[in-house]
């Protein structure tokens, strides 16, 4: 047999089949079947191709992984991390019968948050699985990349599947300190995007003026999407000193950058933009003091045009589909106006009184929605409380915010304890059907009154005889957010109740499984937190007794990932 037949001809015959494409004649031996001849020729051709390969030039060895000075995980927590990363169960809230086994995938973010709070570093062997998990879940990325640390970012450079870690904002870069201005400059000018975002955030945290000056050095040459991300970092520590930079950004060539700059300026009540917006809004909203059957009334005259000056200040001229132009412009003006303008403008009234004033010509919803957005943007708790109204009030007839999404955003402006109390009273008055979004803004673990309100409402739903699937979202939240100390109190709910008349067939068994899973998950969370606290407790004990830490519990030099 000769090997003069081109490799491509052999491949073509193999793909089409020897019946449809006869192999080249020079590879055919007398009496030999065509398929056998083709395979023999391919084997010889392959051997020759391999024998003719020249050795590749050795690539430069990569730089060693950077050091990570954080503490090593305790062994029980290390085993727990492996278990969480290996789990592939369905996420909570997907409906259907899930049995009594805890959903480990939903506990991983909580575990990572706690590990980061304790100052642990990720084990080198766990980095690939950790990056794979973060790749598949956007909600996991901030926690996972922070835990992976500088070695995770180093490792991500060698696998295209992990390039998201190099693009996104992350605190995983090794950042120069304030005493190393040259290192800061070099990293800012030459670093990866993730490193630059992390650097800007770190500098902003310790010296807002220095961060703004650093950003200004390269601002004109940055890409639009990068300018937007960098500008967004100014939210942390936003102050009146940022106004000149943000005013210049109002003339940026990117519409998104202009809109973000306008939003940040409107959050500064003393800014020139806030004053301009207040002047415009004042011409649109006024008080009719003459009275009538209902007393003083708010009068609204929406803008008739969106001129160039308004557009420069962030007012979008084109409304979404189905929205009127004038109402769209009005909402943006009121949203960007300092809330301190309205008490004096509307008869020296408090926010609580203002939101109860009647508004002519069906402008109530538009005006109140704009005030809600302003309260969220300006983090004004007084206005947020007024717009929320009492928890027992019907969402449809409340004083300001009728949408649950608006209520959730307003709640987020209030202190943690106040949020929990408000939502607990809301659940007691209205049940769980409308509480899911509100529960999402409450701190974890839930406070005692809030946790008890949720459990009591679930118990009432169980007694109603319906299936638990319509409450699977709240049940999933309870598994992640209820205080683990509540587990013993819930044991009684794990029993299968007697089936009442009119109950859905088998509903009691489903509820029993759901509560068993809840109790099991709470106990698992308690074990997780205990495992992560083990090293901290040993360190504190060593400090109290003036004894050295047990072997293996202090910082160790990281091995290469």
QUIQUIMO-V398685 format. One record per run of one state. SS is the DSSP state (alpha for helix, beta for strand, coil for the rest). FROM is the first residue (numbers start at 0). TO is the last residue. If there is no record, write none. Layout:
# QUIQUIMO-V398685
SS|FROM|TO + SS|FROM|TO
This chain:
# QUIQUIMO-V398685
coil|0|5 + alpha|6|15 + coil|16|23 + alpha|24|26 + coil|27|32 + alpha|33|50 + coil|51|69 + beta|70|70 + coil|71|73 + alpha|74|85 + coil|86|102 + alpha|103|105 + coil|106|106 + alpha|107|117 + coil|118|118 + beta|119|119 + coil|120|122 + alpha|123|135 + coil|136|136 + alpha|137|155 + coil|156|158 + alpha|159|161 + coil|162|162 + alpha|163|166 + coil|167|179 + alpha|180|189 + coil|190|191 + alpha|192|205 + coil|206|206 + alpha|207|220 + coil|221|222 + alpha|223|234 + coil|235|238 + alpha|239|248 + coil|249|253 + alpha|254|265 + coil|266|270 + alpha|271|281 + coil|282|283 + beta|284|287 + coil|288|295 + beta|296|299 + coil|300|306 + alpha|307|311 + coil|312|323 + alpha|324|334 + coil|335|338 + alpha|339|344 + coil|345|349 + alpha|350|353 + coil|354|356 + beta|357|358 + alpha|359|361 + coil|362|362 + alpha|363|376 + coil|377|379 + alpha|380|387 + coil|388|402 + alpha|403|410 + coil|411|414 + alpha|415|429 + coil|430|434 + alpha|435|438 + coil|439|446 + alpha|447|462 + coil|463|466 + alpha|467|480 + coil|481|482 + alpha|483|493 + coil|494|505 + alpha|506|544 + coil|545|560
